[in-house]
Amino acid sequence: MMAAGLDIGPNGPVSPAVSARLVPRRTIALTEGRSLAYAEMGSGPPLLAIHGMLMSLEDMWLGPVPVLARHFRVIAVDRPGHGFSRRRGPADADPWRQAELIHAGMQALGVVAPVVVGHSFGGAVALAYALQFPDATAGAVALAPICFPEPRIEHLLFGPRAAPGGGLLSQALERSTDPALLPLLWNAMFLPATMPAAYAQTYPFGLAGHAAQLVVEGEDALALGAGLVRSALAYRTCRVPVRILGGDSDLVVSTPRHGYRASLHMPGAQFRGLSRTGHMLHHQHPEAVLDAAFAVLHEKA
């Protein structure tokens, strides 16, 4: 393992203003130039925290990680291709492949059977992790997860950037529409609440929203459907305890169509709905995330 320099990201230099807001990371080398960046807090049973779209590990760090770290050894990761984690193109984009790479990182760290907590796309990765590695998973907690394939706005907004030549398109959009579009998307995630002031001041939006990173978001969006078909076909085989949390006011991922519906298909799953809560429920209800993590850990035991 080696410490990752915080002034150079996987796609080039990071501005000093962004670098100053980053959580210090370590990096594990994986196969063929891939890597997994992570940060740790706390002690106790291991818990793996996986962020969603348009995010890096700072999202979980600024949300439930401090609460979870009172009772768990929390390992928050940059998903493959995000933050400071390197991947090898679209082949590493779907949730099952990302789960495989993250699991390889946990093996390299000597982390055995963590509780796996994931938000949104990260929730899909967390469920794929549990389905793929049931004997190496204490349980899964999916927060506002996307669970079934459907046409999504991400396909329209980011999918074209993953096409041949899409990098140039993303660079052009970075100079034109992205400065207006991305803040709208980030703020909409928190509705009906507002983005906390501390989050707005601290989160490194430049790391998550630059042109090369949005090409990766496009790759994720295009690979998501096939990964979710595989997940949907496997939900009934789930062998680990699962807790799914969903907000009743989520504008990003429909709770009835995804989290609640998925809970009906998994024999080890229980669903908890949160009232007057949107997509970023892990910021509004970190204690609910902690309760869910304890529940799957004790059920597994």
C-alpha positions, 0 to 999 in steps of 0.5 A: 500500500502507498499513500496517494498524493492529493494534488494529482488525481487519476485524470490529472492535476487537482486544483489546490482549492479542491485538494484542500478539501479532500479526505486523506486516502491510501491506495491499493494497487489492483491488477493491470494498472487498476487501483482502489482508493480508500480512507478509514475511520473508527474501530470494531467490526469492518464496514465498507461504505460505497458512494453513489453517482456524481460523488466520491468517498467524501460524500459518505465521509461527510454523511454517516461515516462519523456516526458509523465509526463510533461502532465500526471500522469504516472503510470508505472507498472511491468506486472504481473509476471515481475519485482516486480509484483507477479502472480500465474503461467501460469493462469495469463499469457495471455494478457487479464488476465494481463489486468484484474490484472492491472485494479484491481491494478488501482482500488486499487489506485483509478485511474479512466479511464487512457489512457493506453499505452503499448509496444509490448506484453504490447501493446496486454495487453493495447488493451485487457484492452481497450476491457475488460474495455471500461468504465474505459479506456480513450483510448489506445495507442499501440506501436509496438503491437503484435495483431494476433496469429502466430508462434514466436521465443519466443515459441522456445526460452522460451516456453520449460522453462515453461514446467514441469521441465523447471525451471532447464532447464532455470537455465542451460541455464542461465549458458551457452547460455543466457549470449550470447543470451539475449544481442543479443535479447535486442540489436536487439530490437533497430535495425536499431538504436543502444541501447542508451548508457545511456540505456545500462548503466542504465537498470537493465538487471539482473532483466529482464533476470534471470532464473526464470524470463525467465520461466515467459517469456515462460509462456507468450509466450505459453499463447499469442496465445489464448489471441490474438485470443480473442482480434482479435475476439473483435477488431470490438467491440472496443468502445474507441479511439485507436492509434497504432504506428509502425516502418517500420523497426521493426524486432521483430513484423511485423508492416503490419501484426500486428499494421497496420492490427489491426487498420483496424479492430477497429472502433476507431483506427488510425495507424501512421507509423514511418520511419527508426524506429524499435521495440523500437520506444518509445525510438526513438520517445517519442514525437509521443507517447505523441501526440498519448496519447493526441489524444485519450484523446481529442477524448474520451472527 
